[in-house]
Amino acid sequence: MKKERQSNIELLRIISILLIISFHYVFKSGYVFEELNISSFIVKSFYMFGELGVNIFILIMGYFMVNSKFSAKKLIKLVLEVYFYYIITVLIAIKIGFISSDMGVINRILLCFPITISKYWFVSVYILIYIFSPYFNILIHSMEKRNFQKLLITSLLVWSVIPTILGIFYNSTETLLYYSRFIWLVIIYFVGAYIRLYDIKIYKKRNSSIIGAILSFFIMLMGIIVIYLVQHNFNILNNLDVAYFWPPNTIPMFIFSISVFEIFLKIRITSNKIINMLASTTLGIYMIHDGMLNPYIWKNIFSTLEHLNSSYFVIYILGTTIIIFIVGAIIDLIRQFIEKYTVNKLLDSKFYSKLSNKVSNSLSRFLDII
């Protein structure tokens, strides 16, 4: 029997993809600023939403996957979903002349491996974490609570606290101590798993988690103003981005992510089919709007550069975000319908079962030999 999805968390998935779309609107539109004004403050404020959405998606993954089993069928479906959107967007991009069909042999070969070359960086990391999740879970379940706490504290100290403090001198919190997005999101996976295993309540009341989210977001917004005001007085800070706290591993962003996640853990919503259905389209929506066509979407379809100084700038951002979400959800629901009568049928067939057993047995024999 299928497990019933928790609609409070599914609602959080929907909100997270909306946050990511709004971030991409301002981040990928090519805005350039020489000073801080209302428009630039709005743009830099929306920067904070993208990595919040990324952190939350992996918190959700760790929260549920820690007590779940790896499924080869799910992995196959994930990979096929990537190829579905990648092939379609590449063909459209070639058709409209956005990319050249004459791209050379090497580039044609590389086009066959979108996950390997991270055409969708988040999806590549997501799939990698899913592949390694059984081994992460073995480690997690083998540790005592105290050792798990030490691992998390050490990881956060090395890849969040130190980079947030020293990154000021490098204009980045993501270049120190061999940091990578994969490492960081594995840590977030472990945090989500820890919250689930020990039913952790960082805040006793929902109102407290709301206050935590508001305060951390306020700190990031004030950071924009403070950095702008002081950077010209210190030569070493001249190149510091005013949106310094927007990367996923900064201390305020981590607190913001945990606070928002806990707000929704405390919400009680009866299972809602519409919420659950829309939440199932979020990964597809991500690949639709942030794939090969993403520069074309922002600059040609929505003409985002023209609206920067408009009095309705925020409305344009929110309106575009909703349009992309609705169109993306419709497209992905169509894909799911096709998948139901093609991929699902194949994966449920005796042919797949026999093939899977043969591959598994061959792999076992190979491992025994070595």
N, C-alpha and C positions, 0 to 999 in steps of 0.2 A: 504494500500500500504506500502511496505517496505521502510524505510528511506534509502536514499543513503549514504553510508559510506564516511567519509572524508578520502581520500587516504593519505593525509599528516600525519594524526594521525595513520592510519593503518600501514604506513611505520615505524612510531615510535614504534609501537607494535613489528614489526619484528626485528627492531634493538635492542629493549629491551630484547627479548628472546635470541638473539645472544649474548648479553652482559652477560646474566645470565648463558648461557651454558659455555662461556669462563671462567667465574668466578668459576663455579663448577669444571671445568677441574683442576684448580690450587688448589682449596679449598679442594676438596674431594680425591685428589690423595695421600695424606699422606706425603707431603714433610716436611722434618725437616731441619732447618738451625741453625748453630751456629754462623754465621757471615753474614754480608751483602756483597754480591757479585752481579755480573750481573744476575745470575739465580734467586737468592732470591729477588732481586729488581724487576725483571720481575713478579715473582709470586705475591709479595705484591702489585704491581701496578694493576694487574688484579683483586685483591680483591675489588678494588674500583668500578668495573663494576657491580657486582652482586646486591648490594643494590640500585644502581642507577636504574637498570632495575625494581626492585620491587617498588620503589617510583613512577616511571613513570607509571607503570601499574595502580596504585591506583589514581594517578593524573588524568589519562584518565577516570577512572571509575567515579570519582567525577565530572569531567567536563561534562560528558554526563548524568549521572544518576540523577543529581540535578533537571533536567527538564523532567525526564522520570518517567513512572509508573512501579511499581513492577509487575512482571509477574510470577505467579505460574508455568506456563509452562516452563519458562526459568530456574527457580530454579530446577524443576524436571529434566530437561535436563542436568543441571550442575551436579547434584547428580549422575545421571545415567552415565555420562561421567567419573566421578571419579571411580565408581564401574567397569566400562568397563575396564579401564586401570589397576586398582588395581587387579582385579581378574586375568586378563591375565598375568600380571607380577608375581603375586604370583605363579600361575600354572607353568610358565616357570622356576621360581627360584627353585621350588620343583623338576621339571623334570630334571634339570641339576645338582641337588644336591647342589645348592647354599644355600638353607635353608632346614631344616629337615621337613618332613611331620609329624613326631612324635613330636608335640609341646605342648601337654597337652590341657586339656579342656578349661582352662581360656584363653590361647593364641588363641585357635581356635575361642572362642566367640569374643575376642577383634578384631580378623581379620575381623569380620563382620561390624566393625564400623570405617573404615579408616578416615572418616571426623572428627568424635568425638575424636579419639586418634591422630589426626594430622599426619597421615602418609605423607601427603603433607601439610606442615604447611601453605604455602602461599595460597593454595586452600581452606583450612579450614577457614583462615582469610577472604579470598575473599567472600566465601559463607556467612559467618557471617555478613560481611558488607552489602552484598546484601540483606539479610533478614531484617536487621535493617535500610536499606536505606530509606524506606518510613517515618520512624520516625525521622531520621536525617534530611530529607528534610522538614518535617513539622517545625522542629526547625529552620532550615536555612532560610526558607521563612518567618517565623514569626519575624525574627530579623531585625532591622534596620541596615543599612550598618555600622554605627559607632559601634554598639554593636557586630556585626560580627567581625569587626576588633579587638576589645578588646579581644574577645574570642580567636582568632587566635594568637594574640600577647602573651596573658597569657599562652596558651598551648605550644607555641614554647619556651617561656622563661622557663617553668617548665620542659618540656621533650626534649629540644634540647640545649638551651644555658647553663643552669646549669649543665646538665650531661656532656656536652663537656668540661666544665672547671674543674669540680670536679671529673669526671670520670678518670682523669689522675692518681689519687691516688688509684683507684680500678681496673685499667687496663680494664675498660669497661664503655661505656656510656649507657648501657642498664640494669643497676642494681639499679638505684636510683629512689626515689619518686614513687615506685610502677609501674614503667614503664613496658609495655609489647608491643610486636609487634602489637597486636590488637589495643591498645590505639594509638600507633604512626600512624598506617595506617588509623585509623579513622580521625586523625588530617590531614593527607595528603588528604583524601577524602574531608574534609571541605575546604582545600586550593584549590583543583581542582574546587570545587563548587563555591568558591568565585571568582576565575578567570573567570569562565563562566558567573556568574550572573551579574557581574559588568564590564565585558569585560576589565579586568585589563591588562595593559601593563606595566610590571615592567621595561622593557627596551624599549625606544622609537623606536630604530632601531634594525633590525635583527643582524647587526654587533656588536651592544652592547651586545646582549644576547650571541653571540658567544664568545666575549671577557670575559664575565662573566663566561661562562662554562670553558674556557681555564684557567682563573686565579684560579678558585676554584679547578680544577683538579691539577693544578701546585702546589697549596698549599698542597694538599694531598700527592703528590709525594715528595715534599720537606720535608714534615713531616716525611716520611720514613727515609730520610737521617739524618735529625736533631735529631730525637728521638734516632737513632742508635748511633750518635756521643756523645750525652749528657747523655744517660741513665746510663752509667757506672760511671759517676761522681756523681750521686745522687742515693744512695742506695734505696730510696723510688720508683725510676723509673726502677729498675733492671728488673722487670717482665713486663714492659710495652711493648705491641706489637708494632712493628715499623709501622704497618698498623693501627694505632690507629683510624684514621679518616674514616675507611671503613664502620662502622655500619650506618644504614639508618637515624639515628637521629642526627648525628654530624652536626655542623654548616656548614662546607664546603660541606658535602654531600647534605644537604638540598638545598644550593645555587646552587650546580652543577645540581641537579635534576630539579629545577625550571628553570634554564637557558636553559637546553637542551629541556625541555618541551616547553618553549616559542619560541625557534628556530624553532621548527616544527609547532607551531601555526601560525607563520609568513610565512611559506612556502605555496605556492599555487600550488597544483597538481590537474589536472583534474581527475575525478573518474577513477581509474584503476582497472579492474577486477582481474588481476593477483595479484597485491598488496593486494587487499581486500580479495582475496581467501587465500593467504598465511597467512595473519594476523589472519584469522579465525582459524588457526591451532595452534596458539601459546600456548594456555592453554594445549592442548593435547601434544605438544612437551615438555612442562615443566614436565608433569606427566610421559611421556615415559622415559625421561633421568634421572629423579630425584626420581624414585620410588624404589621399592624393589630391582631392579637390578642395582642401580647406582654404588655400589662398584665394581660389576662384570664388568660393562661397562668400568670404568676407568682403573682398574688394569688388567683385563683379555683380554678384546677386544682391547683396545687402548694402553695397557702397558705404561701408562703415566710416571711411575717411571723411566723408561729406558731413557727417552728423556730429563730429567732435565738439564743435562750439555751439551746437544747437541748444536752445532752452529745454528741449525735450530729449536730451542725450540719454538720461537714465531710462526714459520710456522706450527709446530705440533699443537699448541693450536688453531690457526685460522683454519687450515685444518680440525681438528677434530670437531670443532664447526660447520663448514659448513656441514660436513657429517651428524652429528646428526640432524641438522636442516632439511636437505633434506629428510633423511630417516623418521624423525618424521612427517614432513609435509605430506609425501605420506601415512603413516599409518593413520594419522588423517583424511585425505581426504577420505580414504576408510571407516573409522568409520562414517564420516558424510554421506556418501552414504548409508550405512546400516541404520543409524538413520533416514534418509529421508523417507525410505519405511517401517519403523517399529515404532519407537517412535513418529515421527511427525504425522504419520497416526492415531495412537492411540490418541494422544493429540488433534487432529482435529475431532475426532469422536463424535457422539452423546452420546455414552456411557460415555466418559470422561466428557462431558458437564453436563450430568445428575448427575454423581457421584460428580463432583465438586460442583454443586448446593446443593446437599444433605448435603455434608460435611460443606459447608458454612452456610446453614440454621441451622444445628445441632449446630455448633459452636456459632452462634448468639443466639440461645435459651439458650445454656449453660451459655453464658456471661450475658444474661438477668437475669438468676436465681441467679448467684453469685453477 
